[in-house]
Amino acid sequence: MILIAILVPWLSFFFRGKIFAGIICLILQITLIGWLPAAIWAVVSRMNARNDQKLRQMEKRIMASQRST
């Protein structure tokens, strides 16, 4: 997924269901200068989403362990 975010940043947003961000990223990527910021934005956004998901999983495990004790 990181490779897609680097090569085709707007598609990375579409795959994750962020259509509006994908359209803005596509407009940004159309310009040659804007491609690099679009790629960086897509990679950072993907990493943040992955970290949020891991954090939610850890919170669920903590809450489950507190209930069992």
SULJOZI-V520926 format. One record per residue. N is the residue number from 1. RES is the residue in one small letter. PHI is phi in radians with two decimals (NA if undefined). D_LAST is the distance of its C-alpha to the last C-alpha in whole Angstrom. Layout:
BEGIN
n: (N N)
res: (RES RES)
phi: (PHI PHI)
d_last: (D_LAST D_LAST)
END
This chain:
BEGIN
n: (1 2 3 4 5 6 7 8 9 10 11 12 13 14 15 16 17 18 19 20 21 22 23 24 25 26 27 28 29 30 31 32 33 34 35 36 37 38 39 40 41 42 43 44 45 46 47 48 49 50 51 52 53 54 55 56 57 58 59 60 61 62 63 64 65 66 67 68 69)
res: (m i l i a i l v p w l s f f f r g k i f a g i i c l i l q i t l i g w l p a a i w a v v s r m n a r n d q k l r q m e k r i m a s q r s t)
phi: (NA -1.14 -1.09 -1.11 -1.11 -1.41 -1.39 -2.34 -0.99 -1.10 -1.19 -1.04 -1.20 -1.10 -1.08 -1.61 1.46 -1.78 -1.14 -1.09 -1.12 -1.12 -1.17 -1.09 -1.13 -1.10 -1.09 -1.16 -1.27 -1.04 -1.37 -1.11 -1.22 -1.35 -1.12 -1.13 -1.07 -1.13 -1.15 -1.12 -1.05 -1.14 -1.16 -1.11 -1.10 -1.14 -1.15 -1.11 -1.13 -1.13 -1.15 -1.10 -1.13 -1.12 -1.11 -1.09 -1.13 -1.13 -1.08 -1.10 -1.13 -1.13 -1.11 -1.17 -1.25 -1.25 -1.22 -1.35 -1.72)
d_last: (39 40 43 44 43 45 48 48 45 46 45 42 41 42 40 37 38 40 43 44 43 45 48 48 47 50 53 52 52 55 57 57 56 53 52 50 48 47 46 44 42 41 40 38 37 35 33 32 31 29 27 26 25 23 22 20 19 17 16 15 13 11 10 9 7 5 6 4 0)
END
